Amino acid sequence: MSREQARQALEQARRVAVATHITPDADAISSLIGLTQILRRLGKEAEPFCDDELPPRLRAIPHAEEISRAARGSFDLLVSLDASDPARLGRAFAEVREAPLLNIDHHITNTGFGTVNWVDPSAVATAEMVLWLADDLGVSLDRELASILLAGIVGDTMGLRTPNVTPQVLREVTRLVEAGASLPALVDVLFNRRSFAAIRLFGQALAGVRLEDGVIWTVVTREMRQTLGLGQANDLSLSSFLISAEEARIAAVFTERDDGKVEVSMRARPGYDVARVALAFGGGGHPPAAGCLVPGPLEEVIPPILSALKAAARDGRTDPSG
Amino acid sequence: MSREQARQALEQARRVAVATHITPDADAISSLIGLTQILRRLGKEAEPFCDDELPPRLRAIPHAEEISRAARGSFDLLVSLDASDPARLGRAFAEVREAPLLNIDHHITNTGFGTVNWVDPSAVATAEMVLWLADDLGVSLDRELASILLAGIVGDTMGLRTPNVTPQVLREVTRLVEAGASLPALVDVLFNRRSFAAIRLFGQALAGVRLEDGVIWTVVTREMRQTLGLGQANDLSLSSFLISAEEARIAAVFTERDDGKVEVSMRARPGYDVARVALAFGGGGHPPAAGCLVPGPLEEVIPPILSALKAAARDGRTDPSG
């Protein structure tokens, strides 16, 4: 438990580069901007980095436009947020002068790659850990900071729907809402916005849905997307929808990108683990929600991954800690 | 404000018949069983009634199996819960001896048909009002009562996603979770359970989705359902999904029942009102979520309702109180 070391490292730093992982989700951007704002309120120089494009829905988070792809020059502290291994940072810190690295994350799969590591899988989101840091550092919540941090908590809990939403998390959410954050507005932006074309794509993907050995799955091809004029941003939440099937224990969606690579989004019911399947194919995540990006073509990558998912649906989760 | 009168009427009664509306939703069953349990814990005789079948997902609420269709004999108090007019009770109280009627509801459209009326549209759910009654009557929350009441709050707020979820509501939810209710288990039962056949029906309905003048809509025919072996229980949440379309202000799903009647489920974005459209066609609800049941056939009922919905999508909401 190095929450105290994390606080000390941040308190002592003057010039800080903060980065989060590629293919950023709400928690990545929320914790990134949240910590940057907290450090600035303490009078420090702090710059946010993410070596990837932001999905449109995440650009609604205040200050998202200040994020750059990669840091340059010298900093006296580097901070990695919500990234389980250094490769997930892309080239965000590739051009920067050597400096101590503070690794803050809630993923149980975190490899502990920092100079100081604060990894707490009991946190529902890295943004929740940043909220604790705000308290530890004596930074008070205003409407903007509360909205930024609530985005990560809402994002990683699927809108307070995951089993790890304890009374403590609900009290934190209440505090953030009392400080002025809007829970329905965030849920609306993060989960309830799809283009009409995306809704039609959702329908087309459902037309090909299959259920095999406890695994419900479907495919979104490049052609399906392009016919509807849709880019490759995978915002359908289709795998979360598929796992609602009563007959399924695991759900997967294979989405073909423009470059032919295949994004695999996986979901599991409680007691089953897709994180280790994602990990085996170079990805990561949590037992109930994970993903990976694999080289195509679709017809070659589907059979081995499906086979691993069927095994996971048969075995259940053997690691009770996740 | 007759919360105090409601408390008095319940305190004085010894033998109480409690009823809720037909086509019951989670809040109907939650408030019905919740109040029945509270009265029994006070040593009173209390019986729950609902003159309709319960959808399978609502049978998971504790004590749901004790609900009967219609009351018989004599009671010294009748209570109507979550029903905006007496017709919504069906024949639940048709065979009962005359007695004072306590009308408890949070629908702004409530006609005030009781001897005592406690109608509070500021409540997110009638179950929330029953929670307040539990406090007023000095009945403490245990795990079972907390689970029963949380079901209604979760159900009517779409899992804490509606704009009326204030810090007060979040504090109440926290209390219920602290008392032992499981938020993720309720969300799972109420929103995340569909049969594989229902998921395929969802896909088929999306194949016919249309967007016209700000209204996104589709149809579920009897034939589509029957081909997939599905009954008429309308648990798809399809209209809630459709309102996620960025280009839409109003969403509607027309579902053909076995008897040829058509259930219309309507949703509106903030600032738009489908309750008055539903009301005009003999139904009811709230500005963002409403519904009605109309005689078929489909091809005759769709044009006038669609036309009213398009007008509502054009005008926005003129009544700011809803």
Interface residues (C-beta under 8 A of the other chain):
Chain A: G159 L160 R161 T162 P163 V165 T166 P167 L170 R171 V173 T174 V177 E178 L183 P184 V187 D188 F191 N192 R193 R194 S195 F196 I199 R200 F202 G203 Q204 A205 L206 A207 V209 L211 I216 F241 L242 I243 S244 A245 E246 E247 A248
Chain B: G159 L160 R161 T162 P163 V165 T166 P167 L170 R171 V173 T174 V177 E178 L183 P184 V187 D188 F191 N192 R193 R194 S195 F196 I199 R200 F202 G203 Q204 A205 L206 A207 V209 L211 I216 F241 L242 I243 S244 A245 E246 E247 A248
